[in-house]
Amino acid sequence: MNIVDVIEKKRDKQALTKEEINYFIDGFVKGEIKDYQASALLMAIVLNGMSNQETVDLTNAMLYSGDISDLSSIPGLKCDKHSTGGVGDKVSLVLAPLLASANATIAKMSGRGLGHTGGTLDKLEAIPGFRIELSTEEFLETLKKHHLSIIGQSGNIVPADKKLYALRDVTGTVQSIPLIASSIMSKKLASGSDTILLDVKVGKGAFMKDEAQARELAHTMVDIGKSLNKDVKAVITDMNQPLGYAIGNSLEVIEVIDTLHNKGPQDLTEISLKLGAIMLVQVKIVANEEEGYNLLKSKLEDGSAFNKFREMVIAQGGDVSVIDDPSKFVKAKYSSDIKSSKAGYLHEIDALKVGHVALELGAGRHKKEDAIDYAAGIILKHKVNDKIEVGEVIGTLYSDKEIPESLEDLFKESLSITDTKNEDTSLIKEIIT
Ligand code: URA
């Protein structure tokens, strides 16, 4: 086989065979197929697409490019959840202890934030001492004892994606449904859980800007799961405003703690309960979503979800005293209250712009190697459709660096205040099974 023939075939809009896809992934991981050849093929895929069969074959080839996590020593069905990424998206940190408190086992390999979106691992590392790198034995032991563990992806899980994603990032080839679907699904399938729930975010702060695109991505990923006999479901959820009020690592962990005490924001609590209910049905702990929702609600109310979070923090080396007393989290040196110059209803919060403000305050990274300021971020004072008066504080910015006026202005610009309410604020748009 010859890689030039494979590139030309995709350039000419023909479907690739399983053998050709395996040949590409294998040769690329070994370094025999060069970056410039892989880039050409990736661009041909971006422009000409892939059939469902090609996308399944690509996912499989990537999945088997490295190690597959073996969770068979843990009793019962294991569940996992993945979000395509958003602003203020701390759902995994609420959901994991919530599910574990209802006896579901959740084995989660999470990622870091890049650009305007946050990452679960960075949020966990805001807890002093928390270890996101556990040996396989420690990971399995934590799962057996506590029913939950959240770690970073181990070294040799889907090496094909690591290499391909780095190349896509610098060659304008990220935006492609078959490439995004195979990238996400190969990693989720390699993590070894029995069931997967995908939270596909849609809106200004998400990868997928409109519902049609989000639906296509969700269907593609659910279909990949079906053809590989995995229970995969997807929900399409709103990212037209950040989730909850907090954006930034320590600030979000504090909001998670409030939510686990059943005193959190309504949207974050609701989405966690609804997603959790679907996952409890997937692992057959309950017969239907209503039963799951009620069970999880009782776990928030009686404190067992919070206790599970504490258990995980202790098991993974974190300082539990900051969980018990969040005022102990390190505070930012500078803060700035932003006041509204208009009266009306908060019509929209541009999650993308707000994400950029948080990034510039120090809550995120421009490049992988950049350090994070864990205390940096934003506390929003309002959600969409709240009534705002002139001069009222609409948000507070936090940073270890002096906060420039340009960032205060960008934050102000990201909130649109109008005379009318916003009609479309539904959080869960669709469930795809
Ligand atoms: N997230 C991934 O893991 N891969 C993509 O290609 C896009 C988002």
Residues whose N, C-alpha, C, O or C-beta is under 5 A from the ligand:
A	BS01	URA	L179 I180 S183 I184
